[in-house]
C-alpha cells in the first residue's frame, strides 16, 4: 500500500510539473484579446504608431526583457524609404496595415499638411493688411468667363462710354467681382476688341502668299560664304569711323529730345492715365503706347536715313513694315484720318486701307499693321475744345 501511494504521488508531481512548464511557455507569448465592437474608421499607420507609442510608455517590459510588439508596416526600414511626389505611386507601392483607397490617402495627406498654428498666424496677418493693399490685390483678379461673356455683347462698332459699363455693373452685380469699376471694364473690353474676342467680330485670315518669315526660311537665305571671319585692316578702320559717326548722331538726337512730338511709354499694370492737357490721341499696343501731341504724325520703321515719329519696331517684329507706312492727321473739324503710304495694307476695324487711300479713325478703333495691333484712343475733352475754338473762328 505504501508503495502504491508513493507511485501515485510521484505521478501527480510529474503531471503538475508538466502543467507548470506549459504555463511558463504559454506566458512568454500572451494571447491577443479580440473585441466584437464596431470600428467606425480605419486608422492610418501614423495614427497606429502614435497610439502604440502612447501605450508602450505606460506598459512594463515582459519577463524576458523584450518590449511589446509594434504595429507591422508602421516603421519601414531605411532601404524601403523613398521620396516621391505621386500619391498614386504611394497607393500602389506601399503596403499599409489596412486597405485604403486613393481618396482616403489623399485626404490624410492634406490633413497632415494643415498646421493650425501657422493657419492662425496667417489669418491674423491677413486681417492686419492695409485696405489699399487689399484693394490692390482684388483689382488684379482675373476676369471670369461669365464676365467676359457680358463684355463681349457690347458691339465693336459702338462707342461705349463709362456710363455704358457702369450700367453693366448695376444690372449684373452678381456676375462681376466687387472690386470691378467702369474704367476696368472699359480697359478689358478694349483689349478684347483688339484681339477680336467680341461676339460680332471675326478673325481675318492671313492673305495668301504673305507668310511670316520663320527661322528656317531666314537660315536658308544666309550665304555661308559671307560668314567667314577674315581680318581686314581697312574694314576695321571703316568700322571705327562708322562707330564715331553713330555716336555723333546719338549725341545729336539727345540734344533734340525736347523737340519730339510723340512720346513712348511702357505699359504696366500701374501706368499713368492715357491723356493729359497736351495729348490729342493715343495709339496703344501691348508693349508700348504712343502719345500724339501734334496734328500730324508719321508711322513706320525707323532707320539710319529715315526718322519718323512713331517707330512701330518698338512694339514687335516690324521687318515687313515700310519705312513710312502711314500718316495720322487731325482735321480742323476734329476728325482723325489715317492715310496709307506704304506697300502693305493697313486694317482699321477689320477693313483694309490700301496704298494711297485713307480712312477715318474713331475712338477705340483697332489698327492692325503686319500682325501688330493697336487701339486708337481720342482725348474727347481736348478735341471738344478744339472744335469750339474752330467754330468761334468760323463765325463772322
Short mmCIF file of the C-alpha atoms (twelve columns), coordinates in Angstrom:
data_MODEL
# 
_entry.id   MODEL 
# 
loop_
_atom_site.group_PDB 
_atom_site.id 
_atom_site.type_symbol 
_atom_site.label_atom_id 
_atom_site.label_alt_id 
_atom_site.label_comp_id 
_atom_site.label_asym_id 
_atom_site.label_seq_id 
_atom_site.Cartn_x 
_atom_site.Cartn_y 
_atom_site.Cartn_z 
_atom_site.pdbx_PDB_model_num 
ATOM 1   C CA . UNK A 1   0.000   0.000   0.000    1 
ATOM 2   C CA . UNK A 2   2.817   2.340   0.828    1 
ATOM 3   C CA . UNK A 3   4.491   1.626   -2.463   1 
ATOM 4   C CA . UNK A 4   1.199   2.255   -4.336   1 
ATOM 5   C CA . UNK A 5   0.608   5.610   -2.666   1 
ATOM 6   C CA . UNK A 6   4.198   6.652   -3.340   1 
ATOM 7   C CA . UNK A 7   3.869   5.886   -7.034   1 
ATOM 8   C CA . UNK A 8   0.590   7.865   -7.253   1 
ATOM 9   C CA . UNK A 9   2.202   10.870  -5.564   1 
ATOM 10  C CA . UNK A 10  5.135   10.746  -7.987   1 
ATOM 11  C CA . UNK A 11  2.700   10.652  -10.949  1 
ATOM 12  C CA . UNK A 12  0.786   13.663  -9.573   1 
ATOM 13  C CA . UNK A 13  4.030   15.620  -9.088   1 
ATOM 14  C CA . UNK A 14  5.124   14.857  -12.679  1 
ATOM 15  C CA . UNK A 15  1.738   15.974  -14.056  1 
ATOM 16  C CA . UNK A 16  1.931   19.196  -12.021  1 
ATOM 17  C CA . UNK A 17  5.451   19.846  -13.319  1 
ATOM 18  C CA . UNK A 18  4.253   19.448  -16.919  1 
ATOM 19  C CA . UNK A 19  1.412   21.928  -16.306  1 
ATOM 20  C CA . UNK A 20  3.810   24.477  -14.819  1 
ATOM 21  C CA . UNK A 21  6.226   24.143  -17.747  1 
ATOM 22  C CA . UNK A 22  3.388   24.535  -20.281  1 
ATOM 23  C CA . UNK A 23  2.081   27.599  -18.463  1 
ATOM 24  C CA . UNK A 24  5.544   29.162  -18.499  1 
ATOM 25  C CA . UNK A 25  5.894   28.566  -22.214  1 
ATOM 26  C CA . UNK A 26  2.464   29.998  -22.948  1 
ATOM 27  C CA . UNK A 27  3.232   33.007  -20.728  1 
ATOM 28  C CA . UNK A 28  6.147   34.025  -22.999  1 
ATOM 29  C CA . UNK A 29  3.636   34.697  -25.849  1 
ATOM 30  C CA . UNK A 30  0.490   36.259  -24.352  1 
ATOM 31  C CA . UNK A 31  -2.745  35.744  -26.210  1 
ATOM 32  C CA . UNK A 32  -4.162  38.705  -28.106  1 
ATOM 33  C CA . UNK A 33  -7.593  39.789  -26.945  1 
ATOM 34  C CA . UNK A 34  -10.289 40.106  -29.522  1 
ATOM 35  C CA . UNK A 35  -13.218 42.504  -29.418  1 
ATOM 36  C CA . UNK A 36  -16.607 42.411  -31.104  1 
ATOM 37  C CA . UNK A 37  -17.048 46.212  -31.029  1 
ATOM 38  C CA . UNK A 38  -17.762 48.018  -34.330  1 
ATOM 39  C CA . UNK A 39  -14.844 50.156  -35.597  1 
ATOM 40  C CA . UNK A 40  -16.116 53.411  -37.165  1 
ATOM 41  C CA . UNK A 41  -12.983 54.376  -39.090  1 
ATOM 42  C CA . UNK A 42  -9.819  52.637  -40.076  1 
ATOM 43  C CA . UNK A 43  -6.685  54.073  -38.556  1 
ATOM 44  C CA . UNK A 44  -3.730  55.018  -40.711  1 
ATOM 45  C CA . UNK A 45  -0.283  53.758  -39.902  1 
ATOM 46  C CA . UNK A 46  0.867   57.079  -38.461  1 
ATOM 47  C CA . UNK A 47  -2.079  57.054  -36.062  1 
ATOM 48  C CA . UNK A 48  -1.349  53.461  -35.102  1 
ATOM 49  C CA . UNK A 49  2.257   54.402  -34.376  1 
ATOM 50  C CA . UNK A 50  1.169   57.270  -32.117  1 
ATOM 51  C CA . UNK A 51  -1.279  55.071  -30.198  1 
ATOM 52  C CA . UNK A 52  1.219   52.237  -29.864  1 
ATOM 53  C CA . UNK A 53  3.902   54.616  -28.576  1 
ATOM 54  C CA . UNK A 54  1.471   56.040  -26.024  1 
ATOM 55  C CA . UNK A 55  0.562   52.559  -24.804  1 
ATOM 56  C CA . UNK A 56  4.137   51.275  -24.755  1 
ATOM 57  C CA . UNK A 57  5.211   54.148  -22.481  1 
ATOM 58  C CA . UNK A 58  2.704   53.015  -19.825  1 
ATOM 59  C CA . UNK A 59  3.350   49.289  -20.172  1 
ATOM 60  C CA . UNK A 60  6.131   47.424  -18.417  1 
ATOM 61  C CA . UNK A 61  8.527   45.185  -20.256  1 
ATOM 62  C CA . UNK A 62  7.976   41.426  -20.287  1 
ATOM 63  C CA . UNK A 63  9.814   38.922  -18.090  1 
ATOM 64  C CA . UNK A 64  12.364  38.264  -20.801  1 
ATOM 65  C CA . UNK A 65  13.229  41.988  -21.166  1 
ATOM 66  C CA . UNK A 66  11.596  42.249  -24.615  1 
ATOM 67  C CA . UNK A 67  9.278   45.209  -25.364  1 
ATOM 68  C CA . UNK A 68  5.737   44.509  -26.593  1 
ATOM 69  C CA . UNK A 69  5.360   44.104  -30.333  1 
ATOM 70  C CA . UNK A 70  4.779   47.183  -32.508  1 
ATOM 71  C CA . UNK A 71  2.435   47.548  -35.486  1 
ATOM 72  C CA . UNK A 72  3.772   45.960  -38.629  1 
ATOM 73  C CA . UNK A 73  4.295   48.354  -41.505  1 
ATOM 74  C CA . UNK A 74  4.424   51.495  -39.345  1 
ATOM 75  C CA . UNK A 75  8.207   51.935  -39.441  1 
ATOM 76  C CA . UNK A 76  9.755   50.850  -42.746  1 
ATOM 77  C CA . UNK A 77  13.453  50.174  -42.875  1 
ATOM 78  C CA . UNK A 78  15.924  52.689  -44.315  1 
ATOM 79  C CA . UNK A 79  16.182  50.674  -47.528  1 
ATOM 80  C CA . UNK A 80  12.394  50.887  -48.005  1 
ATOM 81  C CA . UNK A 81  12.127  54.678  -47.589  1 
ATOM 82  C CA . UNK A 82  11.904  56.519  -50.913  1 
ATOM 83  C CA . UNK A 83  10.948  60.070  -51.836  1 
ATOM 84  C CA . UNK A 84  8.115   60.642  -54.289  1 
ATOM 85  C CA . UNK A 85  5.549   63.303  -55.140  1 
ATOM 86  C CA . UNK A 86  2.954   60.958  -56.643  1 
ATOM 87  C CA . UNK A 87  0.259   59.721  -54.258  1 
ATOM 88  C CA . UNK A 88  -0.864  57.186  -56.853  1 
ATOM 89  C CA . UNK A 89  2.541   55.507  -56.663  1 
ATOM 90  C CA . UNK A 90  2.292   55.527  -52.868  1 
ATOM 91  C CA . UNK A 91  -1.126  53.883  -53.044  1 
ATOM 92  C CA . UNK A 92  0.087   51.181  -55.414  1 
ATOM 93  C CA . UNK A 93  3.563   50.555  -53.983  1 
ATOM 94  C CA . UNK A 94  3.222   50.905  -50.190  1 
ATOM 95  C CA . UNK A 95  1.723   48.127  -48.078  1 
ATOM 96  C CA . UNK A 96  -0.430  49.638  -45.348  1 
ATOM 97  C CA . UNK A 97  -1.856  47.859  -42.311  1 
ATOM 98  C CA . UNK A 98  -5.371  48.283  -43.812  1 
ATOM 99  C CA . UNK A 99  -6.728  48.557  -47.311  1 
ATOM 100 C CA . UNK A 100 -7.074  52.282  -48.040  1 
ATOM 101 C CA . UNK A 101 -8.262  53.685  -51.334  1 
ATOM 102 C CA . UNK A 102 -6.565  56.554  -53.136  1 
ATOM 103 C CA . UNK A 103 -9.072  59.145  -51.945  1 
ATOM 104 C CA . UNK A 104 -8.516  58.261  -48.265  1 
ATOM 105 C CA . UNK A 105 -4.735  58.578  -48.738  1 
ATOM 106 C CA . UNK A 106 -5.141  61.986  -50.391  1 
ATOM 107 C CA . UNK A 107 -7.410  63.251  -47.601  1 
ATOM 108 C CA . UNK A 108 -4.924  62.088  -44.967  1 
ATOM 109 C CA . UNK A 109 -2.046  63.768  -46.826  1 
ATOM 110 C CA . UNK A 110 -3.916  67.083  -46.948  1 
ATOM 111 C CA . UNK A 111 -4.725  66.738  -43.242  1 
ATOM 112 C CA . UNK A 112 -1.029  66.251  -42.426  1 
ATOM 113 C CA . UNK A 113 -0.185  69.396  -44.423  1 
ATOM 114 C CA . UNK A 114 -2.526  71.544  -42.346  1 
ATOM 115 C CA . UNK A 115 -0.852  73.242  -39.404  1 
ATOM 116 C CA . UNK A 116 -3.341  75.017  -37.086  1 
ATOM 117 C CA . UNK A 117 -0.669  77.297  -35.606  1 
ATOM 118 C CA . UNK A 118 0.528   78.586  -38.986  1 
ATOM 119 C CA . UNK A 119 -3.067  78.907  -40.220  1 
ATOM 120 C CA . UNK A 120 -3.975  81.063  -37.211  1 
ATOM 121 C CA . UNK A 121 -0.955  83.333  -37.739  1 
ATOM 122 C CA . UNK A 122 -1.790  83.681  -41.430  1 
ATOM 123 C CA . UNK A 123 -5.376  84.692  -40.686  1 
ATOM 124 C CA . UNK A 124 -4.182  87.295  -38.193  1 
ATOM 125 C CA . UNK A 125 -1.682  88.708  -40.712  1 
ATOM 126 C CA . UNK A 126 -4.385  88.960  -43.410  1 
ATOM 127 C CA . UNK A 127 -6.709  90.827  -41.045  1 
ATOM 128 C CA . UNK A 128 -3.987  93.386  -40.351  1 
ATOM 129 C CA . UNK A 129 -3.401  94.223  -44.049  1 
ATOM 130 C CA . UNK A 130 -3.952  97.819  -45.124  1 
ATOM 131 C CA . UNK A 131 -7.187  98.435  -47.061  1 
ATOM 132 C CA . UNK A 132 -5.185  99.826  -50.003  1 
ATOM 133 C CA . UNK A 133 -3.143  96.613  -50.210  1 
ATOM 134 C CA . UNK A 134 -6.342  94.548  -50.149  1 
ATOM 135 C CA . UNK A 135 -7.883  96.742  -52.866  1 
ATOM 136 C CA . UNK A 136 -4.708  96.433  -54.980  1 
ATOM 137 C CA . UNK A 137 -4.801  92.626  -54.797  1 
ATOM 138 C CA . UNK A 138 -8.521  92.463  -55.513  1 
ATOM 139 C CA . UNK A 139 -8.118  94.717  -58.577  1 
ATOM 140 C CA . UNK A 140 -5.784  92.135  -60.169  1 
ATOM 141 C CA . UNK A 141 -8.333  89.309  -60.049  1 
ATOM 142 C CA . UNK A 142 -8.656  87.597  -63.442  1 
ATOM 143 C CA . UNK A 143 -11.880 88.002  -65.392  1 
ATOM 144 C CA . UNK A 144 -14.230 85.023  -65.328  1 
ATOM 145 C CA . UNK A 145 -15.966 83.535  -68.359  1 
ATOM 146 C CA . UNK A 146 -19.300 84.996  -67.287  1 
ATOM 147 C CA . UNK A 147 -17.811 88.494  -67.048  1 
ATOM 148 C CA . UNK A 148 -16.182 88.244  -70.487  1 
ATOM 149 C CA . UNK A 149 -19.447 86.968  -71.993  1 
ATOM 150 C CA . UNK A 150 -21.247 90.103  -70.802  1 
ATOM 151 C CA . UNK A 151 -18.460 92.354  -72.085  1 
ATOM 152 C CA . UNK A 152 -18.375 90.592  -75.457  1 
ATOM 153 C CA . UNK A 153 -22.011 91.560  -76.060  1 
ATOM 154 C CA . UNK A 154 -21.011 95.234  -76.351  1 
ATOM 155 C CA . UNK A 155 -20.686 95.895  -80.092  1 
ATOM 156 C CA . UNK A 156 -17.280 96.581  -81.596  1 
ATOM 157 C CA . UNK A 157 -18.691 99.317  -83.871  1 
ATOM 158 C CA . UNK A 158 -20.325 101.179 -80.976  1 
ATOM 159 C CA . UNK A 159 -18.724 103.955 -78.980  1 
ATOM 160 C CA . UNK A 160 -19.266 102.829 -75.360  1 
ATOM 161 C CA . UNK A 161 -18.592 105.295 -72.579  1 
ATOM 162 C CA . UNK A 162 -18.006 104.802 -68.883  1 
ATOM 163 C CA . UNK A 163 -21.765 105.082 -68.312  1 
ATOM 164 C CA . UNK A 164 -22.318 102.022 -70.507  1 
ATOM 165 C CA . UNK A 165 -20.057 99.860  -68.355  1 
ATOM 166 C CA . UNK A 166 -21.466 101.398 -65.177  1 
ATOM 167 C CA . UNK A 167 -24.932 100.212 -66.285  1 
ATOM 168 C CA . UNK A 168 -23.496 96.709  -66.723  1 
ATOM 169 C CA . UNK A 169 -22.263 96.773  -63.142  1 
ATOM 170 C CA . UNK A 170 -25.694 97.856  -61.850  1 
ATOM 171 C CA . UNK A 171 -27.609 95.285  -63.924  1 
ATOM 172 C CA . UNK A 172 -25.357 92.311  -63.137  1 
ATOM 173 C CA . UNK A 173 -23.928 92.783  -59.625  1 
ATOM 174 C CA . UNK A 174 -23.929 89.019  -59.047  1 
ATOM 175 C CA . UNK A 175 -21.654 88.354  -62.049  1 
ATOM 176 C CA . UNK A 176 -18.931 90.988  -61.707  1 
ATOM 177 C CA . UNK A 177 -16.347 90.929  -58.947  1 
ATOM 178 C CA . UNK A 178 -16.988 93.546  -56.207  1 
ATOM 179 C CA . UNK A 179 -13.754 95.433  -56.977  1 
ATOM 180 C CA . UNK A 180 -14.628 95.987  -60.664  1 
ATOM 181 C CA . UNK A 181 -15.080 99.570  -61.830  1 
ATOM 182 C CA . UNK A 182 -16.359 101.045 -65.059  1 
ATOM 183 C CA . UNK A 183 -12.815 102.053 -66.076  1 
ATOM 184 C CA . UNK A 184 -11.523 98.496  -65.511  1 
ATOM 185 C CA . UNK A 185 -14.350 97.056  -67.611  1 
ATOM 186 C CA . UNK A 186 -13.689 99.569  -70.405  1 
ATOM 187 C CA . UNK A 187 -9.968  98.708  -70.485  1 
ATOM 188 C CA . UNK A 188 -10.679 94.966  -70.634  1 
ATOM 189 C CA . UNK A 189 -13.301 95.492  -73.339  1 
ATOM 190 C CA . UNK A 190 -10.766 97.421  -75.435  1 
ATOM 191 C CA . UNK A 191 -8.294  94.558  -75.024  1 
ATOM 192 C CA . UNK A 192 -10.927 92.032  -76.130  1 
ATOM 193 C CA . UNK A 193 -11.728 94.175  -79.138  1 
ATOM 194 C CA . UNK A 194 -8.061  94.432  -80.038  1 
ATOM 195 C CA . UNK A 195 -7.798  90.633  -80.230  1 
ATOM 196 C CA . UNK A 196 -11.186 90.053  -81.935  1 
ATOM 197 C CA . UNK A 197 -12.867 88.378  -78.952  1 
ATOM 198 C CA . UNK A 198 -16.212 90.188  -79.188  1 
ATOM 199 C CA . UNK A 199 -19.343 88.416  -80.413  1 
ATOM 200 C CA . UNK A 200 -19.697 90.476  -83.610  1 
ATOM 201 C CA . UNK A 201 -16.023 90.134  -84.605  1 
ATOM 202 C CA . UNK A 202 -14.386 87.550  -86.814  1 
ATOM 203 C CA . UNK A 203 -10.701 86.806  -87.216  1 
ATOM 204 C CA . UNK A 204 -9.347  87.988  -90.558  1 
ATOM 205 C CA . UNK A 205 -7.456  85.238  -92.420  1 
ATOM 206 C CA . UNK A 206 -3.899  85.886  -93.488  1 
ATOM 207 C CA . UNK A 207 -3.561  86.854  -97.154  1 
ATOM 208 C CA . UNK A 208 -2.202  84.145  -99.429  1 
ATOM 209 C CA . UNK A 209 1.409   84.367  -100.430 1 
ATOM 210 C CA . UNK A 210 2.255   86.615  -97.474  1 
ATOM 211 C CA . UNK A 211 3.674   84.142  -94.987  1 
ATOM 212 C CA . UNK A 212 5.528   85.238  -91.879  1 
ATOM 213 C CA . UNK A 213 9.267   84.684  -92.121  1 
ATOM 214 C CA . UNK A 214 10.313  81.918  -89.740  1 
ATOM 215 C CA . UNK A 215 13.729  80.833  -88.539  1 
ATOM 216 C CA . UNK A 216 14.168  78.104  -91.154  1 
ATOM 217 C CA . UNK A 217 13.443  80.481  -94.044  1 
ATOM 218 C CA . UNK A 218 15.855  83.059  -92.666  1 
ATOM 219 C CA . UNK A 219 18.535  80.393  -92.274  1 
ATOM 220 C CA . UNK A 220 18.127  79.309  -95.891  1 
ATOM 221 C CA . UNK A 221 18.642  82.889  -97.044  1 
ATOM 222 C CA . UNK A 222 22.027  83.161  -95.313  1 
ATOM 223 C CA . UNK A 223 25.026  82.860  -97.574  1 
ATOM 224 C CA . UNK A 224 27.679  80.792  -95.822  1 
ATOM 225 C CA . UNK A 225 30.464  82.371  -97.870  1 
ATOM 226 C CA . UNK A 226 29.732  85.723  -96.234  1 
ATOM 227 C CA . UNK A 227 30.130  84.329  -92.737  1 
ATOM 228 C CA . UNK A 228 33.894  83.781  -92.947  1 
ATOM 229 C CA . UNK A 229 35.803  85.774  -90.364  1 
ATOM 230 C CA . UNK A 230 38.624  87.375  -92.343  1 
ATOM 231 C CA . UNK A 231 40.546  90.164  -90.622  1 
ATOM 232 C CA . UNK A 232 40.905  93.240  -92.742  1 
ATOM 233 C CA . UNK A 233 42.611  96.406  -91.501  1 
ATOM 234 C CA . UNK A 234 40.766  98.591  -93.977  1 
ATOM 235 C CA . UNK A 235 37.432  97.170  -92.823  1 
ATOM 236 C CA . UNK A 236 38.300  97.695  -89.170  1 
ATOM 237 C CA . UNK A 237 39.191  101.317 -89.906  1 
ATOM 238 C CA . UNK A 238 35.855  101.827 -91.656  1 
ATOM 239 C CA . UNK A 239 34.025  100.278 -88.716  1 
ATOM 240 C CA . UNK A 240 35.801  102.627 -86.336  1 
ATOM 241 C CA . UNK A 241 34.811  105.634 -88.457  1 
ATOM 242 C CA . UNK A 242 31.221  104.384 -88.626  1 
ATOM 243 C CA . UNK A 243 31.157  103.935 -84.853  1 
ATOM 244 C CA . UNK A 244 32.251  107.557 -84.366  1 
ATOM 245 C CA . UNK A 245 29.575  108.723 -86.787  1 
ATOM 246 C CA . UNK A 246 26.878  106.782 -84.935  1 
ATOM 247 C CA . UNK A 247 27.959  108.195 -81.576  1 
ATOM 248 C CA . UNK A 248 27.789  111.683 -83.070  1 
ATOM 249 C CA . UNK A 249 24.234  111.004 -84.295  1 
ATOM 250 C CA . UNK A 250 23.222  109.704 -80.878  1 
ATOM 251 C CA . UNK A 251 24.585  112.844 -79.245  1 
ATOM 252 C CA . UNK A 252 22.647  114.978 -81.739  1 
ATOM 253 C CA . UNK A 253 19.403  113.074 -81.048  1 
ATOM 254 C CA . UNK A 254 19.839  113.513 -77.315  1 
ATOM 255 C CA . UNK A 255 20.056  117.259 -77.851  1 
ATOM 256 C CA . UNK A 256 16.785  117.216 -79.844  1 
ATOM 257 C CA . UNK A 257 14.704  115.362 -77.264  1 
ATOM 258 C CA . UNK A 258 12.702  118.459 -76.369  1 
ATOM 259 C CA . UNK A 259 11.571  118.791 -79.996  1 
ATOM 260 C CA . UNK A 260 9.893   115.387 -80.214  1 
ATOM 261 C CA . UNK A 261 6.133   115.485 -80.622  1 
ATOM 262 C CA . UNK A 262 5.426   111.784 -79.914  1 
ATOM 263 C CA . UNK A 263 6.355   110.148 -76.636  1 
ATOM 264 C CA . UNK A 264 6.625   106.410 -75.978  1 
ATOM 265 C CA . UNK A 265 5.763   104.987 -72.562  1 
ATOM 266 C CA . UNK A 266 5.935   101.420 -71.331  1 
ATOM 267 C CA . UNK A 267 2.573   99.876  -70.438  1 
ATOM 268 C CA . UNK A 268 2.438   98.321  -66.971  1 
ATOM 269 C CA . UNK A 269 -0.292  97.410  -64.551  1 
ATOM 270 C CA . UNK A 270 0.122   100.717 -62.675  1 
ATOM 271 C CA . UNK A 271 0.597   103.034 -65.682  1 
ATOM 272 C CA . UNK A 272 -0.324  106.702 -65.618  1 
ATOM 273 C CA . UNK A 273 -3.530  107.968 -67.274  1 
ATOM 274 C CA . UNK A 274 -3.587  107.952 -71.064  1 
ATOM 275 C CA . UNK A 275 -4.411  111.625 -71.561  1 
ATOM 276 C CA . UNK A 276 -3.190  114.961 -70.318  1 
ATOM 277 C CA . UNK A 277 -3.663  118.569 -71.443  1 
ATOM 278 C CA . UNK A 278 -1.277  118.167 -74.409  1 
ATOM 279 C CA . UNK A 279 -2.159  114.687 -75.706  1 
ATOM 280 C CA . UNK A 280 -4.597  114.628 -78.613  1 
ATOM 281 C CA . UNK A 281 -4.775  110.846 -79.014  1 
ATOM 282 C CA . UNK A 282 -3.004  107.640 -78.015  1 
ATOM 283 C CA . UNK A 283 -2.000  104.667 -80.159  1 
ATOM 284 C CA . UNK A 284 -1.750  101.890 -77.580  1 
ATOM 285 C CA . UNK A 285 -0.299  98.423  -78.149  1 
ATOM 286 C CA . UNK A 286 0.642   95.542  -75.877  1 
ATOM 287 C CA . UNK A 287 4.194   96.701  -75.118  1 
ATOM 288 C CA . UNK A 288 4.256   100.464 -75.672  1 
ATOM 289 C CA . UNK A 289 1.915   103.383 -76.230  1 
ATOM 290 C CA . UNK A 290 2.493   106.372 -78.498  1 
ATOM 291 C CA . UNK A 291 1.200   109.768 -77.376  1 
ATOM 292 C CA . UNK A 292 0.100   112.012 -80.247  1 
ATOM 293 C CA . UNK A 293 0.823   115.641 -79.348  1 
ATOM 294 C CA . UNK A 294 0.820   117.246 -82.802  1 
ATOM 295 C CA . UNK A 295 -1.796  117.430 -85.530  1 
ATOM 296 C CA . UNK A 296 0.176   115.155 -87.867  1 
ATOM 297 C CA . UNK A 297 2.442   112.177 -87.120  1 
ATOM 298 C CA . UNK A 298 4.103   109.546 -89.325  1 
ATOM 299 C CA . UNK A 299 4.033   105.776 -88.761  1 
ATOM 300 C CA . UNK A 300 6.641   103.322 -89.951  1 
ATOM 301 C CA . UNK A 301 10.002  101.772 -89.257  1 
ATOM 302 C CA . UNK A 302 12.914  103.968 -88.215  1 
ATOM 303 C CA . UNK A 303 16.311  103.518 -89.914  1 
ATOM 304 C CA . UNK A 304 19.564  105.454 -90.006  1 
ATOM 305 C CA . UNK A 305 18.470  107.512 -93.014  1 
ATOM 306 C CA . UNK A 306 14.772  107.711 -92.146  1 
ATOM 307 C CA . UNK A 307 13.497  109.327 -88.931  1 
ATOM 308 C CA . UNK A 308 9.783   109.092 -88.176  1 
ATOM 309 C CA . UNK A 309 7.514   109.978 -85.276  1 
ATOM 310 C CA . UNK A 310 6.147   106.519 -84.409  1 
ATOM 311 C CA . UNK A 311 8.650   103.653 -84.673  1 
ATOM 312 C CA . UNK A 312 6.500   100.515 -84.796  1 
ATOM 313 C CA . UNK A 313 9.569   98.322  -84.223  1 
ATOM 314 C CA . UNK A 314 9.298   99.129  -80.506  1 
ATOM 315 C CA . UNK A 315 6.068   97.113  -80.324  1 
ATOM 316 C CA . UNK A 316 7.263   93.931  -82.050  1 
ATOM 317 C CA . UNK A 317 8.718   92.453  -85.280  1 
ATOM 318 C CA . UNK A 318 8.424   95.146  -87.958  1 
ATOM 319 C CA . UNK A 319 10.625  93.928  -90.798  1 
ATOM 320 C CA . UNK A 320 7.622   93.820  -93.149  1 
ATOM 321 C CA . UNK A 321 6.526   97.372  -92.351  1 
ATOM 322 C CA . UNK A 322 7.546   100.158 -94.722  1 
ATOM 323 C CA . UNK A 323 9.860   102.880 -93.513  1 
ATOM 324 C CA . UNK A 324 6.990   105.330 -93.961  1 
ATOM 325 C CA . UNK A 325 3.864   103.234 -93.613  1 
ATOM 326 C CA . UNK A 326 1.241   105.893 -92.938  1 
ATOM 327 C CA . UNK A 327 0.274   109.313 -91.618  1 
ATOM 328 C CA . UNK A 328 -2.329  110.245 -88.996  1 
ATOM 329 C CA . UNK A 329 -3.766  113.761 -89.371  1 
ATOM 330 C CA . UNK A 330 -6.181  115.813 -87.293  1 
ATOM 331 C CA . UNK A 331 -8.549  117.957 -89.345  1 
ATOM 332 C CA . UNK A 332 -9.921  121.312 -88.223  1 
ATOM 333 C CA . UNK A 333 -13.336 119.763 -87.626  1 
ATOM 334 C CA . UNK A 334 -11.849 117.366 -85.027  1 
ATOM 335 C CA . UNK A 335 -11.760 114.211 -87.177  1 
ATOM 336 C CA . UNK A 336 -8.716  111.932 -87.383  1 
ATOM 337 C CA . UNK A 337 -7.735  110.306 -90.697  1 
ATOM 338 C CA . UNK A 338 -5.172  107.584 -91.381  1 
ATOM 339 C CA . UNK A 339 -3.521  107.673 -94.822  1 
ATOM 340 C CA . UNK A 340 -1.643  104.587 -96.042  1 
ATOM 341 C CA . UNK A 341 1.630   105.432 -97.839  1 
ATOM 342 C CA . UNK A 342 3.287   102.003 -97.673  1 
ATOM 343 C CA . UNK A 343 3.097   98.896  -99.788  1 
ATOM 344 C CA . UNK A 344 1.360   96.811  -97.135  1 
ATOM 345 C CA . UNK A 345 -2.362  97.362  -96.404  1 
ATOM 346 C CA . UNK A 346 -3.448  98.728  -93.034  1 
ATOM 347 C CA . UNK A 347 -6.557  97.248  -91.390  1 
ATOM 348 C CA . UNK A 348 -8.835  99.570  -89.413  1 
ATOM 349 C CA . UNK A 349 -11.508 97.606  -87.516  1 
ATOM 350 C CA . UNK A 350 -11.019 94.765  -89.996  1 
ATOM 351 C CA . UNK A 351 -11.366 96.943  -93.123  1 
ATOM 352 C CA . UNK A 352 -8.290  97.098  -95.409  1 
ATOM 353 C CA . UNK A 353 -6.889  100.527 -96.269  1 
ATOM 354 C CA . UNK A 354 -4.770  100.135 -99.398  1 
ATOM 355 C CA . UNK A 355 -1.809  102.234 -100.515 1 
ATOM 356 C CA . UNK A 356 -2.862  105.774 -101.445 1 
ATOM 357 C CA . UNK A 357 -6.160  105.528 -99.535  1 
ATOM 358 C CA . UNK A 358 -7.229  106.998 -96.217  1 
ATOM 359 C CA . UNK A 359 -9.802  106.125 -93.562  1 
ATOM 360 C CA . UNK A 360 -11.427 107.959 -90.670  1 
ATOM 361 C CA . UNK A 361 -10.315 106.896 -87.198  1 
ATOM 362 C CA . UNK A 362 -12.811 106.890 -84.359  1 
ATOM 363 C CA . UNK A 363 -12.368 106.320 -80.660  1 
ATOM 364 C CA . UNK A 364 -11.465 102.688 -79.754  1 
ATOM 365 C CA . UNK A 365 -10.599 101.828 -83.372  1 
ATOM 366 C CA . UNK A 366 -8.309  98.805  -83.808  1 
ATOM 367 C CA . UNK A 367 -5.404  99.476  -86.190  1 
ATOM 368 C CA . UNK A 368 -3.544  96.396  -87.475  1 
ATOM 369 C CA . UNK A 369 -0.253  96.704  -89.378  1 
ATOM 370 C CA . UNK A 370 1.579   93.482  -90.300  1 
ATOM 371 C CA . UNK A 371 0.311   91.422  -87.312  1 
ATOM 372 C CA . UNK A 372 0.848   94.362  -84.900  1 
ATOM 373 C CA . UNK A 373 -2.408  95.544  -83.310  1 
ATOM 374 C CA . UNK A 374 -3.041  98.923  -81.694  1 
ATOM 375 C CA . UNK A 375 -6.041  100.654 -80.139  1 
ATOM 376 C CA . UNK A 376 -6.565  104.305 -81.155  1 
ATOM 377 C CA . UNK A 377 -7.930  106.385 -78.257  1 
ATOM 378 C CA . UNK A 378 -9.066  110.017 -78.666  1 
ATOM 379 C CA . UNK A 379 -8.933  112.678 -75.964  1 
ATOM 380 C CA . UNK A 380 -12.577 113.695 -76.235  1 
ATOM 381 C CA . UNK A 381 -12.284 116.707 -73.906  1 
ATOM 382 C CA . UNK A 382 -9.365  118.269 -75.773  1 
ATOM 383 C CA . UNK A 383 -10.956 117.631 -79.182  1 
ATOM 384 C CA . UNK A 384 -14.170 119.296 -77.952  1 
ATOM 385 C CA . UNK A 385 -12.196 122.419 -77.056  1 
ATOM 386 C CA . UNK A 386 -10.531 122.440 -80.491  1 
ATOM 387 C CA . UNK A 387 -13.934 122.178 -82.201  1 
ATOM 388 C CA . UNK A 388 -15.282 125.024 -80.092  1 
ATOM 389 C CA . UNK A 389 -12.358 127.271 -81.000  1 
ATOM 390 C CA . UNK A 390 -12.728 126.407 -84.700  1 
ATOM 391 C CA . UNK A 391 -16.418 127.293 -84.524  1 
ATOM 392 C CA . UNK A 392 -15.634 130.677 -82.971  1 
ATOM 393 C CA . UNK A 393 -13.109 131.480 -85.697  1 
ATOM 394 C CA . UNK A 394 -15.549 130.457 -88.435  1 
ATOM 395 C CA . UNK A 395 -18.216 132.853 -87.154  1 
ATOM 396 C CA . UNK A 396 -18.172 136.294 -88.870  1 
# 
